[in-house]
Amino acid sequence: MALPNLGLGLWLLACLALLGWLQSRVARHVQLILLLAIRNEHAALLAFQLLFLPGVALHEASHWIVARLLGMRDLEISLWPQRQRDGSVRLGYVKTERMNLARAAFVGTAPLVAGIVLVSVISERLGLNRLWTAAAAAETIQVRALLAEFWQRPDLWLWIYLLFACSNTMLPSASDRRALPAAAALLGSLMLGGYLLGMLALVRTALGGVAWSLASAASVAMGITILLDLLLLPVLYLLEALLWRLRGGQRLRA
């Protein structure tokens, strides 16, 4: 089996871009809703942190674990929210010693990998992967049966909450992404060198199945997250509009 083809690679990049936009929209509207409902900026910020705490904990813990595995010992972790000068909110951080390019790339992408794994596990537990496959194949009868099974789960909303909280905090932050362009350039150079030396075919044969499986799992996980956010955003818009009306249209900034 070949390595993921260009089509799948472009699809993954498109999913990442759309997911980044959706998550910024979700975060902004949730902040506004909490601010309108609570009417106290500090209390609203704390409520926002508590709402996303499972995902924040997973995000920062993945940074910390990968940094430790790579031999870094002088680490500081925090899960306390802080509003930044540009108005954005930092929900947590892990401070590390200075890292080289390779370490920074591994540590920076750890939350995305951990998030995709967790989304995949939750999706499998809820049967969303089977539902996704059946819907893609237009198997109407199976889709109806899986939906009926899905809605009958007693723990459904707990898993949906965890899926929401963790999937909407798994993308690397701005500081996490600093090393990624250089890391991508390095990987591209290695691939080009391997191609020129005639070694790329050996790598493709050895890793093709694993790479395809990982890319496919990431594609499904991000697709499920995108669908969840697309379903959630109209609800957030309506709730925000209702709160604006109840508050008399007074403008607040989140």
HELIX and SHEET records of a PDB file:
HELIX    1   1 LEU A    6  ILE A   38  1                                  33    
HELIX    2   2 GLU A   41  LEU A   51  1                                  11    
HELIX    3   3 LEU A   53  LEU A   69  1                                  17    
HELIX    4   4 LEU A  101  LEU A  126  1                                  26    
HELIX    5   5 LEU A  128  ALA A  136  1                                   9    
HELIX    6   6 THR A  140  TRP A  151  1                                  12    
HELIX    7   7 LEU A  156  SER A  167  1                                  12    
HELIX    8   8 ASP A  176  ALA A  179  5                                   4    
HELIX    9   9 LEU A  180  LEU A  196  1                                  17    
HELIX   10  10 LEU A  200  LEU A  246  1                                  47    
SHEET    1   A 2 GLU A  76  SER A  78  0                                        
SHEET    2   A 2 TYR A  93  LYS A  95 -1                                        
SHEET    1   B 2 GLN A  82  ARG A  83  0                                        
SHEET    2   B 2 VAL A  89  ARG A  90 -1                                        
END                                                                             
